[in-house]
Amino acid sequence: MKDTDTMEVQDMIKGPHEADSDISENQDMVEGISDEKTSASVLVTREEKFKEKRSRGLFSSFDLSESSESTVVSGEQIVAPESTFFSEEQISPKRKNPKICIEDKDNIYDVGSSNDPTQTASDRQFGLHGASNYLQRCVQHCSLFLPDSEFEKDKLVQLWIAEECIEVEATKRMEDEANLVFDTLVKEEVIIPSKFDNLNRQLKYKISTSKSSTWFLKQGKYLRIDEGSLDEMYGEALHLTCHSKRLDQFLSETLKNYKQLRTLRVHEDCGILVKQLRNDIFLNLKLLRTLDLSCTHISELPGTIGKLESLRCLDISETPIKRLPESSDHLCLLQTLKLRGCFGLFALPRGLGKLTNLRHLDLDIVGQLKSMPRGMGKLTKLQTLQAFLVGKNEGCGIGELKNMNDITGSFCISRLENVASAEEAREVALANKQHIEKLELRWNDHGNEDSLDTAEILEYLQPHFNLRELQITNFSGSKLPSWVSNPFFTNLASITLFKCINCHILPTIGELPSLKIFHIIEMNNVRGINNLFCRAQGITEGFRAFPVLEKLTLDKMLNLEEWTGIEDGDFPCLRHISIKYCPELSVLPPMSHFYSLQHLEVSHCAQLVSLPEGLLPGSLESLIVRDCPKLNELFLEDGGQDRFKIAQNMWIDFQKFSLD
C-alpha cells in the first residue's frame, strides 16, 4: 500500500434479523480500496494519517533505497533442502549493508551480496540497517510463516507480544505498539494483504515472498520443518513451525528433544494429521511461550498443559476440542487464549479467574458458552472479550465488568434480564471503558414484560463517548435512554434498535453529528414518526437534522401509520431508504426533500396507496416496490397518477418498469 492511496472504510455489523445488514463506520472511517497487487480490499482508518510520521520513524534508519545491482542466476536451479534452518551474523548499526546468511547443510549464502543465488533485486530493497532490536525481532518472527500461509493480524501481533518482541513505556499498551509495527510492515510491503474473510470479517495477510528470504535469521533459532528428516536434532532451535506429513510422528517422538523451544506452531495444512497428543508431550518444553495447535483434530489437551508455566499464547481455535483441562488454570502467565471455532466447547475452566495476566480471550461467547465462569472480574487486563453473559449466581453478575476497563473493539453484554437492580448496572461504569468501539446491549426475548427497572438499568449503561456503533436488542422498557440522543457521541456512526417492542416514541437523534446508518426493526408500538425524531423542541432555524445519515431502515414496524415532520435541509446525505413490512403505513414525507437519495425500497406496505406529492428526486437511481398492491396499481395502470413521479427506472414485483 502506498502513502498516496486515498482510503474509505465501509465496515458492517449484522443485525440479528438478517445477515446482510450493512452498518458502516463513522466519519473518521473511509471505504476500503483494492490493493493493486493482491486485489484484496484493505480496511484502514484516518488514524493512519495521524500515525504516519511515527510509523515512518520506525523505519527511518532502514536502507530503503533500491540497489542498482541485479543478480542473474545461471546454471542448475538451487532448491532449498527439505529441512532448512537459517542464521544471521551480528547486525551492526554501523554497517550500511548488514550481512545476513541463509544456511543449510551444504552451503552458506550471504543475503544482500551477489553470491546469494536465491536473491532477487527486490530482496535487496529492504534492509535491517539501524532498526531497533525489538523491530528486528518482530521481522524475524515473520519467518515462521510459510510464504503462502494466510493469517490474521492478531495472530502475528499476539505472537510478538508473547515472545516479548514489543517494548513500550509503562503508560502504553503493547497491542497499540504492535499494531503500529504491523501497519508499518504492511506499508513497507513486508506483510501484504491477501484476501478479506467474509465469515470472520477479517482481512487476511501473507508474508511477502520477494522479501522473506532476507529474514531467515539467527543460526538454528528459527526453524521450519517440511518433509526432511524429522530425527535430526536442532538443540538450539527456539522457534519452530511444523509442516510435514509425518507431523504426528514428530510430535510424539522427536519434539521432546527440543528443550529450549519457545514457539511451536503446527501449519494449518497439516492439522488433520494431529488427532491426539501424548500426555507427557509438554514435560520437556518448560520454556514454551507460544503453542499454536489451531486447525488440528485434537479433541482434548493433556493435563500436562498445566506444566507450561512460561506459556503466554495458546491457540487451539478451529479444533473439535470439547473441554480444557482444569490444570490450565496453572498457566499464570497466559496472555492469549484462542478458542474461536471450537463448536464442541460449551464451558470454560472453573479456575479461569486465576489467569490474571490474560489479555485476549477469543471465542464466540454468545454462540459457544452456556454461562461465564465465576470470578471473571479478576481478569482486569482483558482486552479481547467478545461478550459477557450476565448470570444470577455470585461471581457471575454484571458487576464482574466493573474493573475491566481495557476491553477493546466489539463487545456485547447479554442476558441483561439477570441484572438485579439499576444500582448494579451503574457500578459497571461502562462510560469508563473507552476502547469499546462497537457495543450491543441485549436482553433475552422474554415477551411483553415492561418494568421501570429495565429502563433505569439501560439508562445507567451509558457507554464512553468514543463509541462508534450501538445496538440495543430485545429491550422491553417503554422509553429508550436519554444518552442515545447525546450529541457528545461525536464518533457514533451506526445505531440499530432491534425488537424494542414496548417503546412508542423514537429517540431524538437528529443532532448526532456522525450518524451514518440507522436501523429500526420490530418496534411495534411506534405509531408515528414526527418532527421530534429529527430535532428537540426549541432548536433554532438553520439546523439540519441527520447531517451525515446515509442509510435508513424501517423494518417490521407493524403499527407504524405515518412518517412526517421532515423540513427542508434535513437528511442532506441520505442515499438509501428501505421500508419493509409496515402494513399500516399510509403516509410518507415528500421524497423531494431527500435530494441525495439514490435507492428507495418499499415492500409489504399494504396501506400505502400513493407516494407523496412531487417528483422523486433526480438523484434516484433505483426504486423497488414489492407486495404493495394499492401502490402498484398507480404505477402499472395506463395513465396511473404516480407514473409521472418516476425519475428513472423502477422495479415492481421483480418486473422492470420505466417511462421509456
RACOR-V103477 format. One line per field, one symbol per residue. ss: DSSP state (H for helix, E for strand, - for the rest). phi: phi as a letter, one per 40 degrees, with the letter a starting at -180 (. if undefined). burial: b if it has 16 or more other ideal C-beta (glycine too) atoms within 10 Angstrom, else e. Layout:
ss=???
phi=???
burial=???
This chain:
ss=-------EE-------------------E-E-EE------EE--E-HHHHHHHHHHHH------------------------EEE-EE-----------EEEE----EEEE---------HHHHH-------HHHHHHHHHHHH------EEHHHHHHHHHH-----------HHHHHHHHHHHHHH---EEEEEEE----EEEEEE----HHHH------EEEE-------------EEEE----HHHHHHHHHHH-----EEEE-HHHHHH----------------EEE----------HHHHH-----EEE----------HHHHH-----EEE-------------HHH-----EEE--HHHH-------HHH-----EE-EEE--------HHHH-------EEEEEE-HHH---HHHHHH--HHH---EEEEEEE---------HHHHHHHH---------EEEEE--------HHHH--------EEEEE------------------EEEEE------EE-HHH-----------------EEEEE------EE------------EEEEE------E---HHH-----EEEEE------------------EEEEE--HHHHHHHH------HHH---EEEE--EEEE--
phi=.ccccbbbbbcbbbcccacbccbcccccbbccbccccbgccbbabcddcccdccdccdbccccccccccbbbbbgcccbcccbbbbbacdcbccccbccbbbbbcbbbbcchbccccccbdccccbbbdgcccccdcccdccccbcdcccacdcccdccdcccfcbbbcccbcccccccccdccccdcgcbbcbacccccfbccbbccccbcccbcbfdgcbbbcbbcccccbbcccbbbbbaacbccccccbbdccccccbbbbbcccbdccbbabcccccccbcccbbbbbcgcbcbabcccdccccccbbbbbcfbccbabccccccccccbbbbbcgccccbabdccdccccccbbbbaccccbccacccgcccccccbcacabccbcccgbcccccdbccbdbgcabbbgcccccacccccccfcccccccbbbbbbbccbgcdbacccccdcccccccccdbbbbbbgcbccaccccdccccccbcbabbbbfccccbbcccbccccbcbbbbbbfbcccbabbccccaccgcccgcbcfcbcbbbbbbfccbcbabbgcbdgcfcbcbbbbbbfbcccbbbcdcccccbcbbbbbafbccccacccgccccccbabbbbfbdccddcccccgdcccccccbbabbfgbcaacc
burial=beeeeebebebebebbeeeebbbbbbbebbebbebeebebbbbbbeebeebeeebeebbeeebeeebeeebeeeeeeeeeeebbbbbbeebeeeeeebebbbbbeeeebebbeeebbbbeeebbbbbbbbbeebbbbbbbbbbbbbeebebebbbbbbbbbbbebbeeeeeebbbebbbbbbbbbbbbbbbbbbeeeeeeeebbbbbbebbbbbbbbbeebbbbbbeeebeeebeebbbbbbbbebbbebbeebbbebeebbbbbbbbebbebbeebeeebbeebeebbbbbbbbbebebbbebbbbbebbbbbbbbbbbbebbeebbbbbeebbbbbbbbbeebeebbebbbbbeebbbbbbebeebbebbbbbbbbbebbbbbbbbbbbeeeebbbbbbbebbbbbebbbbbbbbbbeebebbeebbbeebebbbbbbbbbeeeeeebeeebbbbbbbbbbbeebbbbbbbbbbbbbbbebbeeeebebbbbbbbbbbbbbebbbbbbbbebbbbbbbbbbbbbebbebebbbeeeeeeeebbbbbbbbbbbbbbeebeebebbeeebbbbbbbbbbbbbbebbbbbbbbbbbebeebbbbbbbebebbbeeebbeebeebebbebeebbebbeeeeeebeebbbeebebeeeebeee
